[in-house]
Amino acid sequence: MGRSPVILGPSDLCPAEGVLTTPVDETRERTVLLLGSLNVGKTTLFNRLCQKNLEVSNYPGTSVAIGRGTVSQFGAPIHLIDTPGIETIAPASEDERITRSLLLQEKPDVIALVCDGRNLQKSLLLACEIAEYGTRLVLDINVMDEAAQRGIEIDDRKLSALTGLPVTLTVATEGKGVDLFRKALPRARLPLLHVTYPGRMESAISLIGKLLPDTAPFTRAIGTALLSENHEVKRHIVTRFGAETGDQIDGIIKTLQTTFNRPTASVILESRMQAVDRILSEVLTVSPPKTLPFSDTMGRWMRQPLTGFPIAAMVVLGMYLFVGRWGAGTLVDLVQHRLFDLTIVPFIQGLLTGAPHWIGDALVGRFGLVSLGLSLSIGVVVPVLITFFFAFAVLEDSGYLPRLSVLFDQLLRRIGLTGKGVLPLSMGFSCVTMAILTTRILETKRERIISTLLLVLGIPCGPVFAVTLVVLAGLPIAASVTVFGVIAIQIAVIGFLANKILPGGCSDFILELPPIRLPKFRALVSKTAWRTWWFVKEALPFFLAATFTLYVLDSIGVLAFIDRAGKPILTGLLGLPPQSTEVVIMSFLRKDVAAGLLGQFFARGVFDGVQVVVSLLLIAFLTPCVNAIVVMFKELGWRIALSIMGFLISYALLVGAVVNFVCRLFNVTFSG
């Protein structure tokens, strides 16, 4: 099988390579790429360094955005780039493609590899792969607090000596060691970590390198990627160097394959694991705790069906009481009713006494910018969103969502998804646009299509969910059960049908579970504040623009014309009053505005209970917001996106008609 992999020490290194002998200019401007496996705290570390409040999630795969920031060290700026979590540089998912592209296109001066103190083996395997790209490295071992709880001790000095790299230990959530990590960035070195593969494989890598002379210093990395049967790298090589070069490489790989009795990818992985294990034997000490912490026991309960489903039910109940009752009830009454209805609006009306009537109508009239636009966004949506974002942050930071993935894996497979589908579906209750982007963590395009269809079909985003709870608070519990029950049923039915119609099957489900932890209150408040500010910044202009649009359309008589044109469908088929036209128009512009407008109509007695339920379902099932539509077209292509849009409109009208018919047939009124 060839030689065992070895780790080269300083004496084995050619001085010409300048790893330890060349002085480092610590005052030079640098670009640093933060890399690391999923759920190791890269974004938290980035925030600590750059003082930026980006998305931080304890659930694997949620760092879908690219963070950029600057930190100063020794008087020189260091430009940091935060990347999605990866398991390998060879891209298998969209996140890994993004990270690989950043590595090749940004050409960073330094790669800061954030390692997992709880699973150093996996992080060092990634370090072996990165080392083949010939870029200077810094190793940071994070989450050392949780590693210590598991009896794990890491000798950072010896690890630094073996790899030739600066090594720091951090607890990013508490800021421990972050300053040392910052100071280590300018001292990055080319790694001494070098895996020697079996002799014939080394020869094959060398032959491939000779076919790709202008790819240095990445020839070794490209060679191992090709031998690992990375088809994307193969397509890139054929595109760049021609089919003849691709055929020559195929010949090298086939010849090499006859040498081994298993795939060459497994030989490469085995060689790297042996090299890593040799390092770990010298730097890692594990002393298991005498008793397992209660958090481990709770973590098992959360993912086992017998205990997991009752826990999930209690979580849902707690969310409903905290968000639906306290947020949508107490807080909304305090802000919207007492602040806007009883204070701000009357005050403005008093100021406008004697002013032209159109100014009063535009500000505090039926479709006034203050009485409707600000009252809905700030008075209704924001209070509920604050409670919802806080509760959702607790689920993220506690490590509960990954357990929910394991718990629901078998159920989700019935609708064509694996347990990973829990993340985008649950993220949809925060922001459908972000959730569609999060579908990148799913393994196949089939799964991404199914999850996107379910997201845009009925998962209400945070603002819509917030206003929906406020509207339903004025109706009996049966109305809430009907609305959310229909949404749940249609998700199951549509997912089941999509699973049967779309070709293909479910991918494998492999997920590393983070520990159950008590969320830090400061982090929860920070995340809630950032998400709320993001909503206000992004949505408030839409609220005001949509409100002013309604005012203009009402003033010139367009709403009256649309009311007459839509009467056969909205009034005849769905049993809604003429004012429902305004709700439908707003649904295409901004769903949360439409739901808030519906709430005002209901408060004035324009809609009865059945009409509110039908309208809420219509809002839920109609096309998503403009941002989500744009992302859907980008992620799935215009053909699939248009097909989904056409289906949504038809399906929304059908569901509304059926619910209206059944309620009227059985004399269900949803009245108090």
C-alpha positions as CSV (number, residue, x, y, z in Angstrom):
1,M,0.0,0.0,0.0
2,G,3.0,2.4,0.2
3,R,4.5,4.5,2.9
4,S,2.7,5.7,6.0
5,P,2.0,9.5,6.0
6,V,4.5,11.6,7.9
7,I,4.6,15.0,9.5
8,L,7.6,17.1,8.5
9,G,9.4,19.0,11.2
10,P,11.4,22.2,10.9
11,S,14.6,20.3,10.1
12,D,12.9,18.7,7.1
13,L,11.9,22.0,5.6
14,C,13.9,23.6,2.8
15,P,15.1,27.0,4.1
16,A,14.4,28.5,0.7
17,E,10.7,28.2,1.4
18,G,11.1,30.8,4.0
19,V,8.6,29.4,6.5
20,L,10.4,30.2,9.7
21,T,13.5,32.1,8.4
22,T,12.0,35.1,6.6
23,P,11.1,38.1,8.9
24,V,7.5,39.1,8.9
25,D,6.4,42.7,8.2
26,E,3.7,43.1,10.9
27,T,2.7,46.6,9.7
28,R,1.7,45.4,6.2
29,E,-2.0,45.5,5.1
30,R,-3.5,42.0,4.9
31,T,-6.6,40.2,3.8
32,V,-7.6,37.3,6.1
33,L,-10.1,34.6,5.2
34,L,-11.9,33.0,8.2
35,L,-12.5,29.3,7.5
36,G,-13.8,26.5,9.6
37,S,-16.2,23.7,10.0
38,L,-19.9,24.3,10.7
39,N,-20.8,25.5,14.2
40,V,-17.3,26.4,15.4
41,G,-18.1,30.1,16.1
42,K,-16.4,31.8,13.2
43,T,-19.1,34.5,13.0
44,T,-19.0,35.1,16.7
45,L,-15.2,35.5,16.5
46,F,-15.6,37.9,13.5
47,N,-18.1,40.0,15.4
48,R,-15.8,40.2,18.4
49,L,-12.9,41.4,16.2
50,C,-14.8,43.8,13.9
51,Q,-17.6,44.9,16.2
52,K,-20.2,43.9,13.6
53,N,-23.6,42.5,14.4
54,L,-24.0,39.8,11.7
55,E,-26.2,36.7,11.9
56,V,-24.8,34.2,14.5
57,S,-26.5,30.8,14.7
58,N,-25.8,27.7,16.7
59,Y,-27.4,25.6,14.0
60,P,-25.1,24.2,11.2
61,G,-25.2,26.0,7.9
62,T,-26.8,29.3,8.7
63,S,-23.8,31.6,7.9
64,V,-25.0,32.0,4.3
65,A,-24.0,35.6,4.1
66,I,-20.4,36.8,3.6
67,G,-19.2,39.1,6.3
68,R,-16.5,41.7,5.8
69,G,-14.8,43.9,8.3
70,T,-11.6,45.6,9.2
71,V,-9.5,45.4,12.4
72,S,-6.2,47.2,13.1
73,Q,-3.1,45.4,14.4
74,F,0.3,46.9,14.8
75,G,-1.0,50.0,13.0
76,A,-1.9,48.2,9.9
77,P,-5.5,47.3,8.7
78,I,-6.4,43.7,8.5
79,H,-9.4,43.0,6.2
80,L,-11.4,40.0,7.5
81,I,-13.8,37.9,5.4
82,D,-16.3,35.7,7.3
83,T,-17.3,32.6,5.2
84,P,-20.0,29.9,5.5
85,G,-19.1,26.8,7.5
86,I,-17.5,24.0,5.4
87,E,-16.4,20.4,5.9
88,T,-14.0,20.4,3.0
89,I,-12.6,22.7,0.4
90,A,-13.9,20.4,-2.3
91,P,-17.4,21.8,-2.8
92,A,-20.4,19.6,-2.3
93,S,-22.9,22.2,-1.2
94,E,-23.6,25.8,-2.3
95,D,-21.9,27.1,0.9
96,E,-18.7,25.2,0.2
97,R,-18.7,26.5,-3.4
98,I,-18.9,30.1,-2.1
99,T,-16.0,29.4,0.3
100,R,-13.9,27.7,-2.3
101,S,-14.6,30.7,-4.7
102,L,-13.5,33.1,-2.0
103,L,-10.3,31.2,-1.5
104,L,-9.4,31.3,-5.1
105,Q,-10.7,34.7,-6.2
106,E,-9.9,36.8,-3.1
107,K,-6.4,35.3,-2.9
108,P,-6.1,36.1,0.8
109,D,-2.7,36.7,2.4
110,V,-3.7,34.7,5.4
111,I,-6.2,31.9,6.2
112,A,-7.4,31.9,9.8
113,L,-8.7,28.3,10.4
114,V,-11.1,28.3,13.3
115,C,-11.0,24.9,14.9
116,D,-13.4,23.1,17.1
117,G,-11.9,22.3,20.5
118,R,-14.6,19.6,21.0
119,N,-13.5,17.8,17.8
120,L,-10.0,18.8,16.9
121,Q,-9.5,15.8,14.6
122,K,-12.1,17.1,12.1
123,S,-10.6,20.6,12.1
124,L,-7.1,19.3,11.6
125,L,-8.3,17.2,8.6
126,L,-9.5,20.4,7.1
127,A,-6.1,22.0,7.9
128,C,-4.4,19.2,6.0
129,E,-6.4,20.0,2.9
130,I,-6.0,23.8,3.3
131,A,-2.2,23.3,3.7
132,E,-2.0,22.0,0.1
133,Y,-3.0,25.5,-1.2
134,G,0.3,27.0,-0.1
135,T,-1.3,29.9,1.9
136,R,-0.1,31.2,5.3
137,L,-2.2,29.9,8.1
138,V,-3.2,30.7,11.7
139,L,-4.9,28.1,13.9
140,D,-7.5,29.3,16.4
141,I,-9.1,26.6,18.6
142,N,-12.5,27.9,19.7
143,V,-15.2,26.7,22.2
144,M,-12.6,25.7,24.7
145,D,-15.0,26.2,27.5
146,E,-17.2,23.3,26.2
147,A,-14.1,21.3,25.4
148,A,-13.0,21.7,29.1
149,Q,-16.4,20.5,30.3
150,R,-15.8,17.3,28.4
151,G,-12.4,16.8,29.9
152,I,-10.5,17.8,26.8
153,E,-7.1,19.5,27.2
154,I,-5.0,20.8,24.2
155,D,-1.3,21.6,24.3
156,D,-1.3,24.6,22.1
157,R,2.5,25.1,22.3
158,K,3.2,21.6,21.1
159,L,0.6,21.9,18.4
160,S,2.3,25.1,17.2
161,A,5.7,23.4,17.2
162,L,4.4,20.4,15.1
163,T,2.5,22.5,12.6
164,G,4.8,25.5,12.5
165,L,1.8,27.8,12.9
166,P,0.6,30.3,15.5
167,V,-2.0,28.6,17.6
168,T,-4.5,30.5,19.9
169,L,-7.2,29.2,22.3
170,T,-10.4,31.2,22.5
171,V,-13.9,31.3,23.9
172,A,-15.4,33.7,21.4
173,T,-18.8,34.0,23.1
174,E,-17.1,35.4,26.1
175,G,-14.3,37.3,24.3
176,K,-11.6,35.1,26.0
177,G,-8.4,34.8,23.9
178,V,-9.8,37.0,21.0
179,D,-7.1,39.7,21.5
180,L,-4.4,37.0,21.3
181,F,-5.9,35.7,18.1
182,R,-6.0,39.2,16.6
183,K,-2.3,39.7,17.5
184,A,-1.5,36.3,15.9
185,L,-2.9,37.2,12.4
186,P,0.2,39.1,11.1
187,R,2.4,36.2,12.3
188,A,0.8,33.6,10.0
189,R,3.2,31.1,8.5
190,L,3.2,28.5,5.7
191,P,2.3,25.3,7.5
192,L,4.8,22.5,8.2
193,L,1.8,20.2,8.2
194,H,2.4,18.0,5.1
195,V,0.8,14.6,4.4
196,T,2.8,12.2,2.3
197,Y,0.5,9.8,0.4
198,P,1.4,6.3,-0.8
199,G,4.3,6.3,-3.3
200,R,2.2,5.7,-6.5
201,M,-0.3,8.3,-5.4
202,E,2.5,10.8,-5.0
203,S,3.7,10.0,-8.5
204,A,0.1,10.5,-9.9
205,I,-0.1,13.9,-8.1
206,S,3.2,14.9,-9.6
207,L,2.1,13.8,-13.1
208,I,-1.1,15.8,-12.9
209,G,0.9,18.8,-11.7
210,K,3.0,18.6,-14.9
211,L,-0.1,18.8,-17.0
212,L,-1.2,21.9,-15.2
213,P,1.9,24.1,-15.1
214,D,0.3,27.5,-14.6
215,T,-1.9,26.5,-11.6
216,A,1.1,26.6,-9.2
217,P,1.0,26.7,-6.2
218,F,-2.3,24.8,-6.2
219,T,-1.2,21.8,-8.3
220,R,-1.0,19.5,-5.2
221,A,-4.4,20.7,-4.0
222,I,-5.9,20.2,-7.5
223,G,-4.2,16.8,-7.8
224,T,-5.7,15.5,-4.6
225,A,-9.1,16.9,-5.5
226,L,-9.1,15.1,-8.9
227,L,-8.0,11.9,-7.2
228,S,-10.8,12.3,-4.8
229,E,-13.2,12.3,-7.8
230,N,-14.2,15.9,-7.4
231,H,-16.3,16.4,-10.6
232,E,-16.5,20.2,-10.3
233,V,-12.7,20.5,-10.3
234,K,-12.6,18.1,-13.3
235,R,-15.1,20.2,-15.3
236,H,-13.0,23.3,-14.5
237,I,-9.8,21.6,-15.7
238,V,-11.5,20.5,-19.0
239,T,-12.9,24.0,-19.6
240,R,-9.5,25.6,-18.9
241,F,-7.1,23.1,-20.5
242,G,-9.2,21.2,-22.9
243,A,-10.7,17.7,-23.2
244,E,-7.3,16.2,-24.1
245,T,-5.9,17.2,-20.8
246,G,-9.0,15.8,-19.1
247,D,-8.5,12.5,-20.9
248,Q,-4.9,12.3,-19.8
249,I,-5.9,12.9,-16.2
250,D,-8.6,10.2,-16.4
251,G,-5.9,7.8,-17.6
252,I,-3.7,8.6,-14.7
253,I,-6.6,8.1,-12.2
254,K,-7.6,4.8,-13.8
255,T,-4.1,3.5,-13.7
256,L,-3.8,4.5,-10.1
257,Q,-7.1,3.0,-9.2
258,T,-5.9,-0.5,-10.2
259,T,-3.2,-0.2,-7.5
260,F,-5.8,0.0,-4.7
261,N,-8.7,-2.2,-3.7
262,R,-10.8,0.8,-2.7
263,P,-11.6,4.4,-4.0
264,T,-8.6,6.7,-4.1
265,A,-10.7,9.3,-2.2
266,S,-10.7,6.9,0.8
267,V,-6.9,6.4,0.5
268,I,-6.4,10.2,0.7
269,L,-8.7,10.5,3.7
270,E,-7.0,7.6,5.5
271,S,-3.6,9.2,4.9
272,R,-4.8,12.5,6.3
273,M,-6.4,10.8,9.3
274,Q,-3.2,9.0,10.1
275,A,-1.3,12.2,10.0
276,V,-3.8,14.0,12.1
277,D,-4.0,11.2,14.7
278,R,-0.2,11.3,15.0
279,I,-0.5,15.0,16.0
280,L,-3.4,14.4,18.3
281,S,-1.5,11.7,20.2
282,E,1.0,14.4,21.2
283,V,-1.2,17.4,21.9
284,L,-4.6,16.0,23.0
285,T,-5.5,14.7,26.4
286,V,-9.0,13.5,27.3
287,S,-10.2,12.9,30.8
288,P,-13.9,12.0,30.6
289,P,-16.0,13.6,33.4
290,K,-17.2,11.3,36.1
291,T,-20.8,12.1,35.4
292,L,-22.5,13.3,32.2
293,P,-23.9,16.9,32.5
294,F,-27.6,17.2,32.6
295,S,-27.5,19.0,29.3
296,D,-26.3,15.8,27.6
297,T,-29.3,13.9,29.1
298,M,-31.7,16.7,28.0
299,G,-30.1,16.6,24.5
300,R,-31.0,12.9,24.2
301,W,-34.5,13.5,25.4
302,M,-35.0,16.2,22.8
303,R,-34.2,13.9,19.8
304,Q,-35.9,10.7,21.0
305,P,-39.6,10.4,19.8
306,L,-41.0,9.3,23.2
307,T,-39.8,12.4,24.9
308,G,-38.9,14.6,22.0
309,F,-42.4,15.2,20.7
310,P,-43.8,16.2,24.1
311,I,-40.8,18.6,24.5
312,A,-41.5,20.0,21.0
313,A,-45.2,20.5,22.0
314,M,-44.2,22.4,25.2
315,V,-41.8,24.6,23.1
316,V,-44.6,25.5,20.7
317,L,-46.9,26.2,23.6
318,G,-44.3,28.4,25.3
319,M,-43.7,30.3,22.0
320,Y,-47.4,30.8,21.6
321,L,-47.8,32.2,25.2
322,F,-44.8,34.4,24.9
323,V,-45.2,35.6,21.4
324,G,-48.9,35.1,20.7
325,R,-50.3,36.3,24.0
326,W,-47.8,38.6,25.6
327,G,-46.2,40.0,22.5
328,A,-49.3,40.2,20.3
329,G,-51.6,41.1,23.2
330,T,-49.9,43.1,26.0
331,L,-47.2,44.8,24.0
332,V,-49.3,45.6,20.9
333,D,-52.0,47.1,23.1
334,L,-49.4,49.2,24.9
335,V,-47.7,50.5,21.7
336,Q,-50.3,50.5,19.0
337,H,-53.5,51.3,21.0
338,R,-52.2,53.5,23.8
339,L,-49.3,55.2,22.0
340,F,-50.6,55.6,18.4
341,D,-54.5,55.5,18.7
342,L,-54.8,57.5,21.9
343,T,-51.8,59.8,21.7
344,I,-49.9,60.3,18.5
345,V,-52.9,60.2,16.0
346,P,-55.1,62.6,18.0
347,F,-52.1,64.9,18.5
348,I,-51.4,65.1,14.8
349,Q,-55.1,65.6,14.1
350,G,-55.1,68.6,16.4
351,L,-52.0,70.1,14.7
352,L,-53.7,69.8,11.3
353,T,-56.8,71.7,12.3
354,G,-57.6,74.1,9.5
355,A,-55.1,72.4,7.1
356,P,-56.3,71.2,3.6
357,H,-58.2,68.0,4.0
358,W,-55.9,66.0,1.7
359,I,-53.0,66.5,4.1
360,G,-55.0,65.1,7.0
361,D,-56.1,62.2,4.9
362,A,-52.6,61.4,3.7
363,L,-51.2,61.5,7.3
364,V,-54.0,60.3,9.6
365,G,-56.9,59.3,7.3
366,R,-58.1,55.9,6.3
367,F,-54.8,55.2,4.5
368,G,-52.7,57.7,6.4
369,L,-48.9,57.4,6.6
370,V,-49.1,57.7,10.4
371,S,-52.5,56.2,11.2
372,L,-51.9,53.1,9.0
373,G,-48.2,52.9,7.9
374,L,-46.4,53.7,11.1
375,S,-49.2,52.3,13.3
376,L,-48.9,48.9,11.6
377,S,-45.2,48.7,11.3
378,I,-44.1,50.2,14.6
379,G,-47.2,49.7,16.7
380,V,-48.2,46.2,15.6
381,V,-45.4,44.3,13.9
382,V,-42.3,45.5,15.9
383,P,-43.6,44.5,19.4
384,V,-44.5,41.0,18.2
385,L,-41.2,40.6,16.2
386,I,-39.2,41.5,19.3
387,T,-40.7,38.7,21.3
388,F,-40.5,36.3,18.3
389,F,-36.9,37.0,17.4
390,F,-35.9,36.7,21.1
391,A,-37.7,33.3,21.4
392,F,-36.2,32.1,18.1
393,A,-32.7,33.2,19.2
394,V,-33.2,31.0,22.3
395,L,-33.9,28.0,20.1
396,E,-30.9,28.7,18.0
397,D,-28.3,29.4,20.7
398,S,-29.5,26.6,23.0
399,G,-28.7,23.9,20.3
400,Y,-32.4,22.8,20.2
401,L,-32.9,23.2,16.4
402,P,-30.4,20.4,15.4
403,R,-32.2,18.0,17.8
404,L,-35.5,19.0,16.2
405,S,-33.9,18.0,12.8
406,V,-33.1,14.5,14.2
407,L,-36.5,14.2,15.7
408,F,-38.4,15.1,12.5
409,D,-36.1,13.3,10.0
410,Q,-38.4,10.4,9.4
411,L,-41.4,12.6,9.1
412,L,-39.8,15.0,6.7
413,R,-38.6,12.1,4.5
414,R,-42.3,11.5,3.7
415,I,-42.4,14.9,2.0
416,G,-39.0,14.5,0.2
417,L,-36.7,16.2,2.7
418,T,-34.3,15.0,5.4
419,G,-33.9,16.4,8.9
420,K,-31.9,19.2,7.5
421,G,-35.1,20.6,6.1
422,V,-36.1,21.7,9.6
423,L,-33.6,24.6,9.3
424,P,-35.0,26.4,6.2
425,L,-38.6,25.6,7.2
426,S,-38.1,27.0,10.8
427,M,-36.1,29.9,9.4
428,G,-39.1,30.7,7.2
429,F,-41.0,31.9,10.3
430,S,-38.3,34.5,10.7
431,C,-37.7,35.5,7.1
432,V,-38.7,33.6,4.0
433,T,-36.1,35.3,1.9
434,M,-33.3,34.2,4.2
435,A,-34.9,30.7,4.5
436,I,-34.8,30.3,0.7
437,L,-31.1,31.2,0.8
438,T,-30.6,28.7,3.7
439,T,-31.9,25.9,1.4
440,R,-28.3,25.9,0.0
441,I,-27.4,23.5,2.9
442,L,-29.7,20.8,1.4
443,E,-27.8,18.3,-0.7
444,T,-29.9,18.1,-3.9
445,K,-31.8,20.5,-6.2
446,R,-34.9,18.4,-5.7
447,E,-34.8,19.0,-1.9
448,R,-34.2,22.7,-2.5
449,I,-37.3,22.9,-4.9
450,I,-39.5,21.1,-2.3
451,S,-38.4,23.2,0.6
452,T,-38.8,26.5,-1.4
453,L,-42.2,25.4,-2.5
454,L,-43.3,24.8,1.1
455,L,-41.7,28.1,2.2
456,V,-43.5,30.3,-0.3
457,L,-46.7,28.2,-0.1
458,G,-47.6,28.8,3.5
459,I,-44.9,29.4,6.0
460,P,-45.6,32.9,7.3
461,C,-42.5,35.0,7.8
462,G,-41.9,36.8,11.1
463,P,-43.8,40.1,10.3
464,V,-46.8,38.2,8.8
465,F,-46.8,35.8,11.7
466,A,-46.7,38.7,14.1
467,V,-49.7,40.5,12.6
468,T,-51.6,37.2,12.1
469,L,-51.3,36.5,15.8
470,V,-52.6,40.0,16.6
471,V,-55.6,39.5,14.3
472,L,-56.4,36.1,15.6
473,A,-56.1,37.4,19.2
474,G,-59.6,38.9,18.7
475,L,-61.1,35.6,17.6
476,P,-61.8,32.3,19.4
477,I,-59.0,29.7,19.6
478,A,-60.9,27.7,16.9
479,A,-59.9,30.4,14.4
480,S,-56.2,30.0,15.2
481,V,-56.5,26.2,15.0
482,T,-58.2,26.5,11.6
483,V,-55.6,28.8,10.1
484,F,-52.5,27.1,11.3
485,G,-54.1,23.6,10.9
486,V,-54.9,24.3,7.2
487,I,-51.3,25.6,6.7
488,A,-49.9,22.4,8.4
489,I,-52.1,20.1,6.4
490,Q,-51.3,21.7,3.1
491,I,-47.6,21.6,3.8
492,A,-47.9,17.8,4.4
493,V,-50.1,17.3,1.3
494,I,-48.1,19.4,-1.1
495,G,-44.8,18.0,0.2
496,F,-46.1,14.4,-0.2
497,L,-47.3,15.1,-3.8
498,A,-44.0,16.9,-4.7
499,N,-42.1,13.9,-3.3
500,K,-44.0,11.6,-5.6
501,I,-43.9,13.8,-8.7
502,L,-40.3,15.0,-8.7
503,P,-37.8,12.4,-9.7
504,G,-35.1,11.3,-7.3
505,G,-34.9,10.5,-3.6
506,C,-33.7,11.8,-0.3
507,S,-30.0,12.3,0.4
508,D,-28.2,10.9,3.4
509,F,-28.7,12.8,6.7
510,I,-25.4,13.3,8.6
511,L,-25.4,16.1,11.2
512,E,-23.1,17.0,14.0
513,L,-25.0,18.0,17.1
514,P,-23.8,21.0,19.0
515,P,-24.0,20.7,22.8
516,I,-27.1,21.9,24.6
517,R,-26.2,25.1,26.3
518,L,-27.8,27.9,28.3
519,P,-28.0,30.9,25.9
520,K,-26.2,34.0,27.0
521,F,-28.7,36.9,27.6
522,R,-26.4,39.5,26.1
523,A,-26.1,37.5,22.8
524,L,-29.9,37.0,22.7
525,V,-30.5,40.7,23.2
526,S,-27.9,41.6,20.6
527,K,-29.3,39.2,18.0
528,T,-32.9,40.3,18.7
529,A,-31.9,44.0,18.4
530,W,-30.0,43.4,15.1
531,R,-32.9,41.5,13.5
532,T,-35.5,44.0,14.6
533,W,-33.3,46.9,13.3
534,W,-32.9,45.0,10.0
535,F,-36.7,44.7,9.7
536,V,-37.3,48.4,10.5
537,K,-34.6,49.5,8.0
538,E,-35.8,47.2,5.3
539,A,-39.6,47.1,5.8
540,L,-40.5,50.5,7.0
541,P,-40.1,52.1,3.6
542,F,-42.3,49.4,2.1
543,F,-45.0,50.0,4.7
544,L,-45.0,53.7,4.0
545,A,-44.9,53.3,0.2
546,A,-47.7,50.7,0.3
547,T,-49.8,52.9,2.5
548,F,-49.3,55.9,0.2
549,T,-50.1,53.7,-2.8
550,L,-53.4,52.8,-1.3
551,Y,-54.1,56.4,-0.5
552,V,-53.5,57.5,-4.1
553,L,-55.5,54.6,-5.6
554,D,-58.4,55.4,-3.3
555,S,-58.2,59.1,-4.1
556,I,-58.4,58.6,-7.9
557,G,-61.1,55.9,-7.8
558,V,-58.9,52.9,-8.8
559,L,-59.7,50.9,-5.7
560,A,-63.4,51.3,-6.4
561,F,-62.9,50.0,-10.0
562,I,-60.8,47.0,-8.8
563,D,-63.5,46.3,-6.2
564,R,-66.1,46.0,-9.0
565,A,-63.7,43.9,-11.2
566,G,-62.8,41.5,-8.4
567,K,-66.3,41.1,-7.0
568,P,-67.1,37.8,-8.9
569,I,-64.1,36.1,-7.4
570,L,-63.5,37.7,-4.0
571,T,-67.2,38.3,-3.1
572,G,-68.8,35.5,-5.0
573,L,-66.3,32.6,-4.7
574,L,-64.6,33.5,-1.5
575,G,-67.4,35.3,0.3
576,L,-65.4,38.4,1.2
577,P,-66.5,42.0,1.4
578,P,-65.6,44.5,-1.3
579,Q,-62.8,45.9,0.9
580,S,-60.9,42.6,0.5
581,T,-59.6,44.0,-2.8
582,E,-57.3,46.3,-0.8
583,V,-56.0,43.4,1.2
584,V,-55.3,41.3,-1.9
585,I,-53.5,44.2,-3.6
586,M,-51.3,44.6,-0.5
587,S,-50.6,40.9,-0.4
588,F,-48.7,41.2,-3.7
589,L,-46.7,44.2,-2.4
590,R,-46.2,43.4,1.3
591,K,-48.0,40.6,3.1
592,D,-47.5,42.0,6.6
593,V,-49.2,45.3,5.5
594,A,-52.1,43.2,4.1
595,A,-52.5,41.3,7.3
596,G,-52.4,44.6,9.3
597,L,-54.9,46.2,7.0
598,L,-57.2,43.1,7.5
599,G,-56.9,43.6,11.3
600,Q,-58.0,47.2,11.1
601,F,-61.0,46.2,8.9
602,F,-61.9,43.5,11.4
603,A,-61.7,45.9,14.3
604,R,-64.1,48.2,12.5
605,G,-66.5,45.3,11.9
606,V,-66.1,45.2,8.1
607,F,-65.0,41.5,8.2
608,D,-66.7,38.7,10.2
609,G,-64.8,35.8,11.7
610,V,-65.0,33.5,8.7
611,Q,-63.9,36.2,6.3
612,V,-60.9,37.0,8.5
613,V,-59.9,33.3,8.5
614,V,-60.3,33.0,4.7
615,S,-58.4,36.3,4.2
616,L,-55.5,35.1,6.4
617,L,-55.2,31.9,4.4
618,L,-55.4,33.9,1.2
619,I,-52.5,36.1,2.4
620,A,-50.5,33.1,3.5
621,F,-50.9,31.2,0.2
622,L,-50.5,34.0,-2.3
623,T,-47.2,34.9,-3.8
624,P,-44.3,35.8,-1.3
625,C,-42.8,39.2,-0.8
626,V,-40.9,40.9,-3.6
627,N,-37.5,40.0,-2.0
628,A,-38.4,36.3,-1.8
629,I,-39.6,36.3,-5.4
630,V,-36.3,37.7,-6.6
631,V,-34.3,35.2,-4.5
632,M,-36.5,32.4,-5.7
633,F,-35.9,33.3,-9.4
634,K,-32.1,33.5,-8.6
635,E,-31.9,30.2,-6.8
636,L,-34.3,28.0,-8.9
637,G,-34.4,29.7,-12.3
638,W,-37.2,31.5,-14.0
639,R,-39.1,28.4,-15.3
640,I,-39.4,26.7,-12.0
641,A,-40.1,30.0,-10.2
642,L,-42.9,31.0,-12.6
643,S,-44.4,27.5,-12.3
644,I,-44.4,27.9,-8.5
645,M,-46.0,31.4,-8.7
646,G,-48.8,30.3,-11.0
647,F,-49.5,27.3,-8.8
648,L,-49.6,29.5,-5.7
649,I,-52.2,31.9,-7.0
650,S,-54.5,29.1,-8.2
651,Y,-54.0,27.2,-5.0
652,A,-54.7,30.2,-2.7
653,L,-58.1,30.8,-4.4
654,L,-59.0,27.2,-4.2
655,V,-58.2,26.9,-0.5
656,G,-60.0,30.1,0.3
657,A,-63.1,28.9,-1.6
658,V,-63.1,25.5,0.1
659,V,-62.7,26.9,3.6
660,N,-65.5,29.5,3.0
661,F,-67.8,26.8,1.7
662,V,-67.2,24.4,4.5
663,C,-67.6,27.1,7.2
664,R,-70.9,28.4,5.7
665,L,-72.2,24.9,5.2
666,F,-71.7,23.9,8.8
667,N,-72.6,27.4,10.2
668,V,-69.1,28.0,11.6
669,T,-68.8,31.7,12.5
670,F,-65.7,32.0,14.7
671,S,-67.6,34.5,16.8
672,G,-67.0,35.0,20.5
